[in-house]
Amino acid sequence: MIELTLNGEAGQLAKPMRLDEFLADRGFHGRGFAVALDGDFVPRSRYADVTLRGGESLEVLSPMQGG
């Protein structure tokens, strides 16, 4: 198994997976979120170009209102 961290929680993948596939598999759809991979913002246009191979730390962030 391949280990990674998603929003501070340990997780696993059965095999390397593209970021867009991973997000869809975890139920993240649409445009209401942003992704940071190992602390760096990943533009939506690059999701299909990024392959998760293990050891990564992902943060999926949703916008919040308030002040």
Phi and psi restraints in degrees (range 20) as a CNS / XPLOR table:
assign (resid 1 and name C) (resid 2 and name N)
       (resid 2 and name CA) (resid 2 and name C) 1.0 -102.3 20.0 2
assign (resid 2 and name N) (resid 2 and name CA)
       (resid 2 and name C) (resid 3 and name N) 1.0 127.6 20.0 2
assign (resid 2 and name C) (resid 3 and name N)
       (resid 3 and name CA) (resid 3 and name C) 1.0 -100.7 20.0 2
assign (resid 3 and name N) (resid 3 and name CA)
       (resid 3 and name C) (resid 4 and name N) 1.0 143.8 20.0 2
assign (resid 3 and name C) (resid 4 and name N)
       (resid 4 and name CA) (resid 4 and name C) 1.0 -152.3 20.0 2
assign (resid 4 and name N) (resid 4 and name CA)
       (resid 4 and name C) (resid 5 and name N) 1.0 174.2 20.0 2
assign (resid 4 and name C) (resid 5 and name N)
       (resid 5 and name CA) (resid 5 and name C) 1.0 -119.8 20.0 2
assign (resid 5 and name N) (resid 5 and name CA)
       (resid 5 and name C) (resid 6 and name N) 1.0 130.4 20.0 2
assign (resid 5 and name C) (resid 6 and name N)
       (resid 6 and name CA) (resid 6 and name C) 1.0 -122.1 20.0 2
assign (resid 6 and name N) (resid 6 and name CA)
       (resid 6 and name C) (resid 7 and name N) 1.0 115.7 20.0 2
assign (resid 6 and name C) (resid 7 and name N)
       (resid 7 and name CA) (resid 7 and name C) 1.0 50.9 20.0 2
assign (resid 7 and name N) (resid 7 and name CA)
       (resid 7 and name C) (resid 8 and name N) 1.0 43.5 20.0 2
assign (resid 7 and name C) (resid 8 and name N)
       (resid 8 and name CA) (resid 8 and name C) 1.0 83.1 20.0 2
assign (resid 8 and name N) (resid 8 and name CA)
       (resid 8 and name C) (resid 9 and name N) 1.0 -2.6 20.0 2
assign (resid 8 and name C) (resid 9 and name N)
       (resid 9 and name CA) (resid 9 and name C) 1.0 -107.9 20.0 2
assign (resid 9 and name N) (resid 9 and name CA)
       (resid 9 and name C) (resid 10 and name N) 1.0 136.9 20.0 2
assign (resid 9 and name C) (resid 10 and name N)
       (resid 10 and name CA) (resid 10 and name C) 1.0 -67.3 20.0 2
assign (resid 10 and name N) (resid 10 and name CA)
       (resid 10 and name C) (resid 11 and name N) 1.0 140.6 20.0 2
assign (resid 10 and name C) (resid 11 and name N)
       (resid 11 and name CA) (resid 11 and name C) 1.0 -145.5 20.0 2
assign (resid 11 and name N) (resid 11 and name CA)
       (resid 11 and name C) (resid 12 and name N) 1.0 172.8 20.0 2
assign (resid 11 and name C) (resid 12 and name N)
       (resid 12 and name CA) (resid 12 and name C) 1.0 -138.8 20.0 2
assign (resid 12 and name N) (resid 12 and name CA)
       (resid 12 and name C) (resid 13 and name N) 1.0 151.8 20.0 2
assign (resid 12 and name C) (resid 13 and name N)
       (resid 13 and name CA) (resid 13 and name C) 1.0 -122.9 20.0 2
assign (resid 13 and name N) (resid 13 and name CA)
       (resid 13 and name C) (resid 14 and name N) 1.0 148.4 20.0 2
assign (resid 13 and name C) (resid 14 and name N)
       (resid 14 and name CA) (resid 14 and name C) 1.0 -75.6 20.0 2
assign (resid 14 and name N) (resid 14 and name CA)
       (resid 14 and name C) (resid 15 and name N) 1.0 -28.8 20.0 2
assign (resid 14 and name C) (resid 15 and name N)
       (resid 15 and name CA) (resid 15 and name C) 1.0 -157.5 20.0 2
assign (resid 15 and name N) (resid 15 and name CA)
       (resid 15 and name C) (resid 16 and name N) 1.0 166.7 20.0 2
assign (resid 15 and name C) (resid 16 and name N)
       (resid 16 and name CA) (resid 16 and name C) 1.0 -54.6 20.0 2
assign (resid 16 and name N) (resid 16 and name CA)
       (resid 16 and name C) (resid 17 and name N) 1.0 145.6 20.0 2
assign (resid 16 and name C) (resid 17 and name N)
       (resid 17 and name CA) (resid 17 and name C) 1.0 -146.6 20.0 2
assign (resid 17 and name N) (resid 17 and name CA)
       (resid 17 and name C) (resid 18 and name N) 1.0 142.0 20.0 2
assign (resid 17 and name C) (resid 18 and name N)
       (resid 18 and name CA) (resid 18 and name C) 1.0 -66.6 20.0 2
assign (resid 18 and name N) (resid 18 and name CA)
       (resid 18 and name C) (resid 19 and name N) 1.0 148.8 20.0 2
assign (resid 18 and name C) (resid 19 and name N)
       (resid 19 and name CA) (resid 19 and name C) 1.0 -59.4 20.0 2
assign (resid 19 and name N) (resid 19 and name CA)
       (resid 19 and name C) (resid 20 and name N) 1.0 -42.7 20.0 2
assign (resid 19 and name C) (resid 20 and name N)
       (resid 20 and name CA) (resid 20 and name C) 1.0 -62.4 20.0 2
assign (resid 20 and name N) (resid 20 and name CA)
       (resid 20 and name C) (resid 21 and name N) 1.0 -38.7 20.0 2
assign (resid 20 and name C) (resid 21 and name N)
       (resid 21 and name CA) (resid 21 and name C) 1.0 -67.1 20.0 2
assign (resid 21 and name N) (resid 21 and name CA)
       (resid 21 and name C) (resid 22 and name N) 1.0 -43.0 20.0 2
assign (resid 21 and name C) (resid 22 and name N)
       (resid 22 and name CA) (resid 22 and name C) 1.0 -59.3 20.0 2
assign (resid 22 and name N) (resid 22 and name CA)
       (resid 22 and name C) (resid 23 and name N) 1.0 -47.9 20.0 2
assign (resid 22 and name C) (resid 23 and name N)
       (resid 23 and name CA) (resid 23 and name C) 1.0 -62.3 20.0 2
assign (resid 23 and name N) (resid 23 and name CA)
       (resid 23 and name C) (resid 24 and name N) 1.0 -44.1 20.0 2
assign (resid 23 and name C) (resid 24 and name N)
       (resid 24 and name CA) (resid 24 and name C) 1.0 -62.7 20.0 2
assign (resid 24 and name N) (resid 24 and name CA)
       (resid 24 and name C) (resid 25 and name N) 1.0 -41.1 20.0 2
assign (resid 24 and name C) (resid 25 and name N)
       (resid 25 and name CA) (resid 25 and name C) 1.0 -62.9 20.0 2
assign (resid 25 and name N) (resid 25 and name CA)
       (resid 25 and name C) (resid 26 and name N) 1.0 -31.2 20.0 2
assign (resid 25 and name C) (resid 26 and name N)
       (resid 26 and name CA) (resid 26 and name C) 1.0 -91.8 20.0 2
assign (resid 26 and name N) (resid 26 and name CA)
       (resid 26 and name C) (resid 27 and name N) 1.0 4.2 20.0 2
assign (resid 26 and name C) (resid 27 and name N)
       (resid 27 and name CA) (resid 27 and name C) 1.0 88.0 20.0 2
assign (resid 27 and name N) (resid 27 and name CA)
       (resid 27 and name C) (resid 28 and name N) 1.0 13.4 20.0 2
assign (resid 27 and name C) (resid 28 and name N)
       (resid 28 and name CA) (resid 28 and name C) 1.0 -89.9 20.0 2
assign (resid 28 and name N) (resid 28 and name CA)
       (resid 28 and name C) (resid 29 and name N) 1.0 110.0 20.0 2
assign (resid 28 and name C) (resid 29 and name N)
       (resid 29 and name CA) (resid 29 and name C) 1.0 -128.8 20.0 2
assign (resid 29 and name N) (resid 29 and name CA)
       (resid 29 and name C) (resid 30 and name N) 1.0 160.4 20.0 2
assign (resid 29 and name C) (resid 30 and name N)
       (resid 30 and name CA) (resid 30 and name C) 1.0 82.4 20.0 2
assign (resid 30 and name N) (resid 30 and name CA)
       (resid 30 and name C) (resid 31 and name N) 1.0 -157.5 20.0 2
assign (resid 30 and name C) (resid 31 and name N)
       (resid 31 and name CA) (resid 31 and name C) 1.0 -119.0 20.0 2
assign (resid 31 and name N) (resid 31 and name CA)
       (resid 31 and name C) (resid 32 and name N) 1.0 13.2 20.0 2
assign (resid 31 and name C) (resid 32 and name N)
       (resid 32 and name CA) (resid 32 and name C) 1.0 -88.7 20.0 2
assign (resid 32 and name N) (resid 32 and name CA)
       (resid 32 and name C) (resid 33 and name N) 1.0 29.2 20.0 2
assign (resid 32 and name C) (resid 33 and name N)
       (resid 33 and name CA) (resid 33 and name C) 1.0 -156.0 20.0 2
assign (resid 33 and name N) (resid 33 and name CA)
       (resid 33 and name C) (resid 34 and name N) 1.0 163.9 20.0 2
assign (resid 33 and name C) (resid 34 and name N)
       (resid 34 and name CA) (resid 34 and name C) 1.0 -129.5 20.0 2
assign (resid 34 and name N) (resid 34 and name CA)
       (resid 34 and name C) (resid 35 and name N) 1.0 157.8 20.0 2
assign (resid 34 and name C) (resid 35 and name N)
       (resid 35 and name CA) (resid 35 and name C) 1.0 -125.4 20.0 2
assign (resid 35 and name N) (resid 35 and name CA)
       (resid 35 and name C) (resid 36 and name N) 1.0 134.8 20.0 2
assign (resid 35 and name C) (resid 36 and name N)
       (resid 36 and name CA) (resid 36 and name C) 1.0 -116.8 20.0 2
assign (resid 36 and name N) (resid 36 and name CA)
       (resid 36 and name C) (resid 37 and name N) 1.0 131.1 20.0 2
assign (resid 36 and name C) (resid 37 and name N)
       (resid 37 and name CA) (resid 37 and name C) 1.0 -114.4 20.0 2
assign (resid 37 and name N) (resid 37 and name CA)
       (resid 37 and name C) (resid 38 and name N) 1.0 117.3 20.0 2
assign (resid 37 and name C) (resid 38 and name N)
       (resid 38 and name CA) (resid 38 and name C) 1.0 51.2 20.0 2
assign (resid 38 and name N) (resid 38 and name CA)
       (resid 38 and name C) (resid 39 and name N) 1.0 39.4 20.0 2
assign (resid 38 and name C) (resid 39 and name N)
       (resid 39 and name CA) (resid 39 and name C) 1.0 86.8 20.0 2
assign (resid 39 and name N) (resid 39 and name CA)
       (resid 39 and name C) (resid 40 and name N) 1.0 -3.7 20.0 2
assign (resid 39 and name C) (resid 40 and name N)
       (resid 40 and name CA) (resid 40 and name C) 1.0 -110.3 20.0 2
assign (resid 40 and name N) (resid 40 and name CA)
       (resid 40 and name C) (resid 41 and name N) 1.0 131.9 20.0 2
assign (resid 40 and name C) (resid 41 and name N)
       (resid 41 and name CA) (resid 41 and name C) 1.0 -59.4 20.0 2
assign (resid 41 and name N) (resid 41 and name CA)
       (resid 41 and name C) (resid 42 and name N) 1.0 137.6 20.0 2
assign (resid 41 and name C) (resid 42 and name N)
       (resid 42 and name CA) (resid 42 and name C) 1.0 -113.3 20.0 2
assign (resid 42 and name N) (resid 42 and name CA)
       (resid 42 and name C) (resid 43 and name N) 1.0 115.7 20.0 2
assign (resid 42 and name C) (resid 43 and name N)
       (resid 43 and name CA) (resid 43 and name C) 1.0 -62.4 20.0 2
assign (resid 43 and name N) (resid 43 and name CA)
       (resid 43 and name C) (resid 44 and name N) 1.0 142.8 20.0 2
assign (resid 43 and name C) (resid 44 and name N)
       (resid 44 and name CA) (resid 44 and name C) 1.0 -52.8 20.0 2
assign (resid 44 and name N) (resid 44 and name CA)
       (resid 44 and name C) (resid 45 and name N) 1.0 -35.3 20.0 2
assign (resid 44 and name C) (resid 45 and name N)
       (resid 45 and name CA) (resid 45 and name C) 1.0 -65.4 20.0 2
assign (resid 45 and name N) (resid 45 and name CA)
       (resid 45 and name C) (resid 46 and name N) 1.0 -13.2 20.0 2
assign (resid 45 and name C) (resid 46 and name N)
       (resid 46 and name CA) (resid 46 and name C) 1.0 -105.5 20.0 2
assign (resid 46 and name N) (resid 46 and name CA)
       (resid 46 and name C) (resid 47 and name N) 1.0 -2.1 20.0 2
assign (resid 46 and name C) (resid 47 and name N)
       (resid 47 and name CA) (resid 47 and name C) 1.0 -54.0 20.0 2
assign (resid 47 and name N) (resid 47 and name CA)
       (resid 47 and name C) (resid 48 and name N) 1.0 -41.6 20.0 2
assign (resid 47 and name C) (resid 48 and name N)
       (resid 48 and name CA) (resid 48 and name C) 1.0 -74.2 20.0 2
assign (resid 48 and name N) (resid 48 and name CA)
       (resid 48 and name C) (resid 49 and name N) 1.0 -14.9 20.0 2
assign (resid 48 and name C) (resid 49 and name N)
       (resid 49 and name CA) (resid 49 and name C) 1.0 -91.6 20.0 2
assign (resid 49 and name N) (resid 49 and name CA)
       (resid 49 and name C) (resid 50 and name N) 1.0 -12.0 20.0 2
assign (resid 49 and name C) (resid 50 and name N)
       (resid 50 and name CA) (resid 50 and name C) 1.0 -99.8 20.0 2
assign (resid 50 and name N) (resid 50 and name CA)
       (resid 50 and name C) (resid 51 and name N) 1.0 126.3 20.0 2
assign (resid 50 and name C) (resid 51 and name N)
       (resid 51 and name CA) (resid 51 and name C) 1.0 -110.5 20.0 2
assign (resid 51 and name N) (resid 51 and name CA)
       (resid 51 and name C) (resid 52 and name N) 1.0 127.2 20.0 2
assign (resid 51 and name C) (resid 52 and name N)
       (resid 52 and name CA) (resid 52 and name C) 1.0 -83.5 20.0 2
assign (resid 52 and name N) (resid 52 and name CA)
       (resid 52 and name C) (resid 53 and name N) 1.0 122.2 20.0 2
assign (resid 52 and name C) (resid 53 and name N)
       (resid 53 and name CA) (resid 53 and name C) 1.0 -117.2 20.0 2
assign (resid 53 and name N) (resid 53 and name CA)
       (resid 53 and name C) (resid 54 and name N) 1.0 -7.1 20.0 2
assign (resid 53 and name C) (resid 54 and name N)
       (resid 54 and name CA) (resid 54 and name C) 1.0 119.9 20.0 2
assign (resid 54 and name N) (resid 54 and name CA)
       (resid 54 and name C) (resid 55 and name N) 1.0 143.9 20.0 2
assign (resid 54 and name C) (resid 55 and name N)
       (resid 55 and name CA) (resid 55 and name C) 1.0 87.3 20.0 2
assign (resid 55 and name N) (resid 55 and name CA)
       (resid 55 and name C) (resid 56 and name N) 1.0 -5.3 20.0 2
assign (resid 55 and name C) (resid 56 and name N)
       (resid 56 and name CA) (resid 56 and name C) 1.0 -75.9 20.0 2
assign (resid 56 and name N) (resid 56 and name CA)
       (resid 56 and name C) (resid 57 and name N) 1.0 158.6 20.0 2
assign (resid 56 and name C) (resid 57 and name N)
       (resid 57 and name CA) (resid 57 and name C) 1.0 -120.6 20.0 2
assign (resid 57 and name N) (resid 57 and name CA)
       (resid 57 and name C) (resid 58 and name N) 1.0 118.3 20.0 2
assign (resid 57 and name C) (resid 58 and name N)
       (resid 58 and name CA) (resid 58 and name C) 1.0 -110.7 20.0 2
assign (resid 58 and name N) (resid 58 and name CA)
       (resid 58 and name C) (resid 59 and name N) 1.0 139.8 20.0 2
assign (resid 58 and name C) (resid 59 and name N)
       (resid 59 and name CA) (resid 59 and name C) 1.0 -124.2 20.0 2
assign (resid 59 and name N) (resid 59 and name CA)
       (resid 59 and name C) (resid 60 and name N) 1.0 123.7 20.0 2
assign (resid 59 and name C) (resid 60 and name N)
       (resid 60 and name CA) (resid 60 and name C) 1.0 -108.0 20.0 2
assign (resid 60 and name N) (resid 60 and name CA)
       (resid 60 and name C) (resid 61 and name N) 1.0 116.5 20.0 2
assign (resid 60 and name C) (resid 61 and name N)
       (resid 61 and name CA) (resid 61 and name C) 1.0 -114.8 20.0 2
assign (resid 61 and name N) (resid 61 and name CA)
       (resid 61 and name C) (resid 62 and name N) 1.0 135.0 20.0 2
assign (resid 61 and name C) (resid 62 and name N)
       (resid 62 and name CA) (resid 62 and name C) 1.0 -107.7 20.0 2
assign (resid 62 and name N) (resid 62 and name CA)
       (resid 62 and name C) (resid 63 and name N) 1.0 143.3 20.0 2
assign (resid 62 and name C) (resid 63 and name N)
       (resid 63 and name CA) (resid 63 and name C) 1.0 -67.6 20.0 2
assign (resid 63 and name N) (resid 63 and name CA)
       (resid 63 and name C) (resid 64 and name N) 1.0 148.2 20.0 2
assign (resid 63 and name C) (resid 64 and name N)
       (resid 64 and name CA) (resid 64 and name C) 1.0 -126.5 20.0 2
assign (resid 64 and name N) (resid 64 and name CA)
       (resid 64 and name C) (resid 65 and name N) 1.0 144.7 20.0 2
assign (resid 64 and name C) (resid 65 and name N)
       (resid 65 and name CA) (resid 65 and name C) 1.0 -93.4 20.0 2
assign (resid 65 and name N) (resid 65 and name CA)
       (resid 65 and name C) (resid 66 and name N) 1.0 156.3 20.0 2
assign (resid 65 and name C) (resid 66 and name N)
       (resid 66 and name CA) (resid 66 and name C) 1.0 135.6 20.0 2
assign (resid 66 and name N) (resid 66 and name CA)
       (resid 66 and name C) (resid 67 and name N) 1.0 -172.9 20.0 2
